[in-house]
Amino acid sequence: MDLAYLADWANLLIRWLHLITGIAWIGTSFYFIGLDNQLDPPRDGNPRVKGEQWAIHGGGFYRKEKYLNAPAQLPEKLHWFKWEAYWTWISGFSLFMLIYWGQASTYLIDPAVMDLSPGVAVAISAAMLVGGWVVYDLVCRSKFGENERNLSIFGVALLVVAAFVACHVFSGRGAFLQIGAMTGTIMVANVAMVIIPGQRKMVAAMQAGQEPDPKYGRWGKQRSVHNTYLTLPVLFLMISPHYPMTWGSQWNWVVLLAITLAGALVRQYFVLRQSGRNQVMLPAMATAVVVLAIMLMPKRGPDIAGVDVPSFAEVQAITASHCAACHAARPSFEGIAAAPKGVRFDDPAQIRRWAQAMRQQVATEAMPPGNMTEMTREERQKLLAWVAAGARAD
């Protein structure tokens, strides 16, 4: 059986799993952050209870209590929230290895940015995944990390450095996914290395008849809050490969920072709103979006003034050389089982049908990926001139 066909199915099923588990993880994160911010003082005066919330959902009434540290007695059944996070990372990392490491020459490397071998590119990528977590965790555990304002400034600085490095080492598309993978790794490591181990120690203390050390609750809460602010930026980074006007910009690292910070601000707005502090940040966000829209203006591409409109035969020759290996009814490029997004350039009618989509990809130099087929500036000018003239078949 065709390995490329099997790889496409693996890609689809793993991506589906990633979406399912990601929704579950983000949902629980948003729920508990919202619950924490909407607790009312306990009515029964229990000194161990920090707050409670009454709610109605799905036709039923619910009463939830949060303890200051722990209940007087450990319940017989205790529900843990961890596998949502673990499987989100496992599935996401599997996709990252399958696509960006397994096909590094296509998706991770752009010789125009930095001419790397696949092995070196993958090694740098792996080092950034591990290094991002190690640096972040060390700072969180330090005296410096005890001040949330200092920690916020450090977090922004870490993002700036990581984004700048990634966008000057990898392809634009690969850089955005790299930062998304690094952020996701930090998030799941917060769960696996801090939150869950701390909760295990709290449970073990209660089983031993001791009062749990409240520091584990503080540490877990800190990392949980960090995770909630990272969710919206990560979601953007995960879908960014489909929008080359973001990572195709010459200022792609600035675009990455702007959208990431905007996502964190949006989350902050809703966190504050849940706690009754409806601070009006929408005007600031709207301004940021306008500025971002200007920054996202695609490159004009090669100047086509004075360029003769090529014949359709010339256009077919260019697409056959640079596009049809992937975008064909039967792709010949290794690892591609079907034309990406159903876009084909192996048939005259299909070339004309997708002319406008071709224009955007050619102008932003998003395609061919990493310019692996070495499409020249003159060839790009010819394609753009042909599209501008009406994409005629003569």
C-alpha positions as CSV (number, residue, x, y, z in Angstrom):
1,M,0.0,0.0,0.0
2,D,1.2,3.6,-0.7
3,L,3.1,4.9,2.3
4,A,2.1,8.5,1.4
5,Y,-1.5,7.5,1.5
6,L,-1.1,5.9,4.9
7,A,0.8,8.9,6.1
8,D,-2.1,11.2,5.1
9,W,-4.5,9.0,7.1
10,A,-2.1,9.1,10.1
11,N,-1.9,12.8,9.8
12,L,-5.7,13.1,9.7
13,L,-6.4,10.8,12.7
14,I,-3.7,12.3,14.9
15,R,-4.8,15.8,14.1
16,W,-8.4,14.8,15.0
17,L,-7.2,13.4,18.3
18,H,-5.2,16.6,18.9
19,L,-8.3,18.7,18.4
20,I,-10.5,16.5,20.6
21,T,-8.0,16.4,23.5
22,G,-7.1,20.1,23.1
23,I,-10.7,21.1,23.4
24,A,-11.1,19.0,26.5
25,W,-7.9,20.5,28.1
26,I,-8.7,24.1,27.2
27,G,-12.3,23.6,28.4
28,T,-11.3,22.3,31.8
29,S,-8.7,25.1,32.1
30,F,-11.2,27.8,31.3
31,Y,-13.8,26.3,33.5
32,F,-11.6,26.1,36.7
33,I,-10.1,29.6,36.1
34,G,-13.6,30.9,35.8
35,L,-14.8,29.0,38.8
36,D,-11.9,30.4,40.9
37,N,-12.8,33.9,39.9
38,Q,-16.5,33.6,40.7
39,L,-16.4,32.0,44.1
40,D,-18.8,33.4,46.8
41,P,-18.0,33.3,50.5
42,P,-19.2,30.0,52.1
43,R,-22.6,30.2,53.7
44,D,-22.0,27.5,56.3
45,G,-19.0,29.2,57.8
46,N,-16.6,26.3,57.3
47,P,-13.2,27.7,58.0
48,R,-11.5,25.3,55.6
49,V,-13.6,26.5,52.7
50,K,-12.3,29.4,50.6
51,G,-15.5,29.8,48.6
52,E,-18.4,28.2,46.9
53,Q,-20.5,28.5,43.7
54,W,-24.0,27.5,42.9
55,A,-24.8,26.8,39.2
56,I,-27.4,25.4,37.0
57,H,-26.5,23.5,33.8
58,G,-28.2,20.9,31.7
59,G,-31.3,20.9,33.8
60,G,-29.6,20.3,37.1
61,F,-28.3,22.3,40.1
62,Y,-24.7,22.1,41.2
63,R,-22.9,23.3,44.3
64,K,-19.1,23.5,44.2
65,E,-16.7,24.3,47.0
66,K,-13.0,25.2,47.0
67,Y,-10.9,24.5,50.1
68,L,-8.3,26.9,51.3
69,N,-5.8,24.0,51.5
70,A,-7.6,20.7,51.9
71,P,-10.7,19.1,53.4
72,A,-10.5,17.6,56.9
73,Q,-10.9,14.1,55.3
74,L,-9.8,12.8,52.0
75,P,-12.8,11.7,49.9
76,E,-12.9,8.1,48.7
77,K,-13.1,9.1,45.1
78,L,-11.0,12.0,43.7
79,H,-11.1,13.1,40.1
80,W,-7.9,14.1,38.4
81,F,-7.5,16.4,35.4
82,K,-4.3,15.4,33.6
83,W,-4.9,13.1,30.6
84,E,-6.5,15.9,28.6
85,A,-3.2,17.7,28.7
86,Y,-1.0,14.7,28.2
87,W,-2.8,13.5,25.1
88,T,-3.0,16.9,23.7
89,W,0.8,17.1,23.8
90,I,1.4,13.5,22.7
91,S,-0.8,14.0,19.6
92,G,0.6,17.5,18.9
93,F,4.2,16.4,19.2
94,S,3.5,13.3,17.0
95,L,2.1,15.7,14.3
96,F,5.1,18.0,14.7
97,M,7.5,15.0,14.3
98,L,5.6,13.6,11.4
99,I,5.4,16.8,9.4
100,Y,8.0,19.3,10.5
101,W,10.7,16.9,11.5
102,G,9.9,14.1,9.1
103,Q,9.7,16.5,6.2
104,A,12.1,19.2,7.5
105,S,13.4,20.1,4.0
106,T,9.9,21.0,3.0
107,Y,8.3,22.5,6.0
108,L,11.0,23.5,8.6
109,I,13.8,24.7,6.4
110,D,14.0,27.7,4.1
111,P,17.4,28.1,2.4
112,A,16.7,31.8,1.9
113,V,16.5,32.2,5.7
114,M,19.2,29.8,6.7
115,D,20.6,26.9,4.7
116,L,20.4,24.0,7.2
117,S,20.6,20.2,6.8
118,P,17.5,18.4,8.1
119,G,19.5,16.9,10.9
120,V,20.7,20.3,12.2
121,A,17.3,21.9,11.8
122,V,15.6,19.1,13.8
123,A,18.4,19.3,16.5
124,I,17.9,23.1,16.9
125,S,14.1,22.6,17.0
126,A,14.4,19.9,19.7
127,A,16.8,22.1,21.7
128,M,14.3,25.0,21.6
129,L,11.5,22.8,22.9
130,V,13.5,21.5,25.8
131,G,15.4,24.8,26.4
132,G,12.2,26.9,26.5
133,W,10.8,24.8,29.3
134,V,14.0,24.6,31.3
135,V,14.6,28.4,31.3
136,Y,11.0,29.2,32.1
137,D,10.9,26.6,34.9
138,L,14.1,27.8,36.5
139,V,12.9,31.4,36.5
140,C,9.5,30.4,38.0
141,R,11.3,28.5,40.8
142,S,13.7,31.4,41.6
143,K,13.2,34.4,43.9
144,F,12.7,36.5,40.8
145,G,9.7,34.3,39.8
146,E,8.0,35.0,43.1
147,N,7.0,38.4,41.7
148,E,4.3,38.0,39.1
149,R,5.0,41.3,37.4
150,N,8.7,40.3,37.0
151,L,7.6,36.9,35.7
152,S,5.3,38.5,33.2
153,I,8.1,40.8,31.9
154,F,10.4,37.7,31.7
155,G,7.7,35.8,29.8
156,V,7.4,38.5,27.2
157,A,11.2,38.7,26.9
158,L,11.5,34.9,26.4
159,L,8.8,35.1,23.7
160,V,10.6,37.9,21.9
161,V,14.0,36.1,21.9
162,A,12.4,32.7,20.9
163,A,10.3,34.3,18.1
164,F,13.3,36.3,16.7
165,V,15.6,33.2,16.7
166,A,13.0,30.9,15.2
167,C,12.0,33.3,12.4
168,H,15.7,33.8,11.5
169,V,16.6,30.1,11.6
170,F,13.5,28.3,10.2
171,S,11.0,28.9,7.4
172,G,8.3,31.3,8.4
173,R,5.8,28.5,8.5
174,G,8.1,26.3,10.5
175,A,9.0,29.2,12.9
176,F,5.4,29.8,13.9
177,L,4.8,26.1,14.5
178,Q,8.1,25.9,16.4
179,I,7.0,28.6,18.9
180,G,3.6,27.0,19.1
181,A,5.2,23.6,19.9
182,M,7.5,25.2,22.5
183,T,4.6,27.0,24.2
184,G,2.5,23.9,24.2
185,T,5.5,21.9,25.7
186,I,5.8,24.5,28.5
187,M,2.0,24.2,29.2
188,V,2.0,20.4,29.4
189,A,5.2,20.4,31.4
190,N,3.5,22.7,33.9
191,V,0.9,20.0,34.4
192,A,3.2,17.0,34.4
193,M,6.2,18.5,36.3
194,V,4.6,20.9,38.7
195,I,0.8,20.7,39.1
196,I,0.3,16.9,39.2
197,P,3.4,16.1,41.4
198,G,2.3,18.8,43.8
199,Q,-1.2,17.4,44.0
200,R,0.2,13.9,44.6
201,K,2.2,15.2,47.5
202,M,-0.9,16.9,48.9
203,V,-2.9,13.6,48.7
204,A,0.0,11.6,50.2
205,A,0.2,14.0,53.2
206,M,-3.5,13.6,53.9
207,Q,-3.2,9.8,53.6
208,A,-0.5,10.0,56.2
209,G,-2.7,12.1,58.5
210,Q,-0.8,15.3,57.9
211,E,-1.9,18.7,56.7
212,P,-0.7,19.3,53.1
213,D,1.9,22.0,52.6
214,P,0.1,24.9,51.0
215,K,3.1,25.8,48.8
216,Y,2.0,23.0,46.4
217,G,-1.3,24.6,45.9
218,R,0.3,28.0,45.3
219,W,2.7,26.6,42.7
220,G,0.0,24.7,41.0
221,K,-2.3,27.7,40.8
222,Q,0.6,29.9,39.4
223,R,1.3,27.4,36.6
224,S,-2.4,27.0,35.9
225,V,-2.9,30.7,35.5
226,H,0.1,30.9,33.2
227,N,-1.4,28.1,31.0
228,T,-4.7,29.9,30.7
229,Y,-3.0,33.0,29.2
230,L,-1.1,30.9,26.7
231,T,-4.1,29.0,25.3
232,L,-5.3,31.6,22.8
233,P,-1.8,32.4,21.5
234,V,-1.2,28.7,21.0
235,L,-4.4,28.2,19.1
236,F,-3.4,31.0,16.7
237,L,0.0,29.5,16.2
238,M,-1.5,26.1,15.4
239,I,-3.7,27.4,12.6
240,S,-1.2,29.9,11.2
241,P,0.3,27.5,8.6
242,H,-2.9,28.0,6.6
243,Y,-2.4,31.8,6.4
244,P,0.9,32.7,4.7
245,M,0.2,36.5,5.0
246,T,1.3,36.1,8.7
247,W,4.4,34.0,8.5
248,G,5.3,35.2,5.0
249,S,5.9,38.7,6.1
250,Q,9.5,40.0,6.3
251,W,8.5,41.1,9.9
252,N,7.0,37.7,10.7
253,W,8.5,37.6,14.2
254,V,6.9,40.9,15.0
255,V,3.6,39.7,13.7
256,L,3.9,36.6,15.8
257,L,4.6,38.7,18.9
258,A,1.7,41.1,18.2
259,I,-0.9,38.3,17.7
260,T,0.4,36.3,20.7
261,L,0.2,39.4,23.0
262,A,-3.2,40.3,21.6
263,G,-4.4,36.7,22.4
264,A,-3.2,37.0,26.0
265,L,-4.9,40.4,26.3
266,V,-8.2,38.9,25.1
267,R,-7.9,36.2,27.7
268,Q,-7.1,38.8,30.4
269,Y,-10.2,40.7,29.5
270,F,-12.4,37.7,30.1
271,V,-10.6,36.6,33.3
272,L,-11.1,40.1,34.7
273,R,-14.7,40.1,33.6
274,Q,-15.4,36.8,35.3
275,S,-14.2,38.3,38.6
276,G,-16.4,41.4,38.2
277,R,-13.8,43.8,36.9
278,N,-15.1,44.7,33.5
279,Q,-12.1,46.8,32.4
280,V,-12.6,48.2,28.9
281,M,-9.6,46.9,26.9
282,L,-11.6,46.6,23.7
283,P,-10.5,50.0,22.3
284,A,-6.8,49.0,22.8
285,M,-7.4,45.6,21.2
286,A,-9.1,47.2,18.2
287,T,-6.2,49.6,17.8
288,A,-3.8,46.6,18.0
289,V,-5.8,44.8,15.3
290,V,-5.7,47.8,13.0
291,V,-1.9,48.1,13.5
292,L,-1.6,44.4,12.9
293,A,-3.6,44.6,9.7
294,I,-1.2,47.2,8.4
295,M,1.8,45.0,9.4
296,L,0.2,42.0,7.8
297,M,-0.1,43.7,4.4
298,P,1.3,41.1,2.0
299,K,4.4,41.8,0.0
300,R,3.6,43.2,-3.3
301,G,5.8,40.6,-4.9
302,P,8.0,41.1,-7.9
303,D,7.2,44.3,-9.8
304,I,5.4,43.3,-13.0
305,A,5.5,46.8,-14.7
306,G,6.8,46.3,-18.2
307,V,6.7,42.5,-18.0
308,D,5.2,41.0,-21.1
309,V,2.1,38.8,-20.5
310,P,3.3,35.2,-21.1
311,S,1.5,32.8,-23.2
312,F,-0.6,30.1,-21.5
313,A,1.9,27.5,-22.7
314,E,4.7,29.4,-20.8
315,V,2.4,29.4,-17.7
316,Q,1.9,25.7,-18.0
317,A,5.6,25.1,-18.3
318,I,6.3,27.1,-15.1
319,T,3.6,25.3,-13.1
320,A,4.7,21.9,-14.4
321,S,8.3,22.7,-13.2
322,H,7.5,24.2,-9.9
323,C,4.0,23.3,-8.8
324,A,2.6,20.1,-10.3
325,A,4.8,17.7,-8.4
326,C,2.5,18.2,-5.4
327,H,-0.5,19.9,-7.0
328,A,-1.6,17.1,-9.3
329,A,-4.2,14.3,-9.5
330,R,-1.3,11.9,-8.8
331,P,1.4,13.8,-7.0
332,S,5.0,12.7,-7.8
333,F,6.5,14.4,-4.8
334,E,7.6,11.9,-2.1
335,G,5.3,11.9,0.9
336,I,2.3,13.7,-0.9
337,A,-0.6,11.4,-1.6
338,A,-3.1,13.9,-2.8
339,A,-3.0,17.5,-4.0
340,P,-2.8,19.8,-0.9
341,K,-6.2,21.5,-0.4
342,G,-7.4,20.0,-3.7
343,V,-5.5,22.6,-5.6
344,R,-4.2,21.2,-8.9
345,F,-2.0,22.6,-11.6
346,D,-1.7,19.6,-13.9
347,D,-4.7,20.5,-16.1
348,P,-5.4,23.7,-18.1
349,A,-8.8,24.2,-16.6
350,Q,-7.5,23.7,-13.1
351,I,-4.6,26.2,-13.6
352,R,-7.1,28.9,-14.6
353,R,-9.5,27.9,-11.8
354,W,-6.9,28.4,-9.1
355,A,-5.2,31.4,-10.7
356,Q,-6.1,33.9,-7.9
357,A,-5.0,31.5,-5.2
358,M,-1.7,31.0,-7.1
359,R,-1.2,34.8,-7.2
360,Q,-1.2,35.1,-3.4
361,Q,1.1,32.2,-2.9
362,V,3.6,33.4,-5.6
363,A,3.5,37.0,-4.5
364,T,4.2,36.2,-0.8
365,E,6.8,33.5,-1.9
366,A,5.0,31.1,0.4
367,M,5.1,28.6,-2.5
368,P,6.9,26.5,-3.4
369,P,7.7,25.7,0.3
370,G,11.2,26.9,1.0
371,N,11.4,27.6,-2.7
372,M,12.7,24.0,-3.0
373,T,12.2,24.0,-6.8
374,E,14.1,27.3,-7.1
375,M,11.4,29.3,-8.8
376,T,13.1,32.5,-10.2
377,R,12.0,36.0,-9.8
378,E,11.4,36.2,-13.6
379,E,9.1,33.2,-13.4
380,R,7.1,34.7,-10.5
381,Q,6.8,37.9,-12.5
382,K,5.4,36.0,-15.5
383,L,2.8,34.2,-13.4
384,L,1.7,37.4,-11.7
385,A,1.5,39.2,-15.0
386,W,-0.6,36.4,-16.5
387,V,-3.0,36.5,-13.5
388,A,-3.2,40.3,-13.7
389,A,-4.1,40.1,-17.4
390,G,-7.1,37.9,-16.6
391,A,-5.6,34.4,-16.6
392,R,-6.5,33.7,-20.2
393,A,-5.9,30.4,-21.9
394,D,-4.4,31.8,-25.1
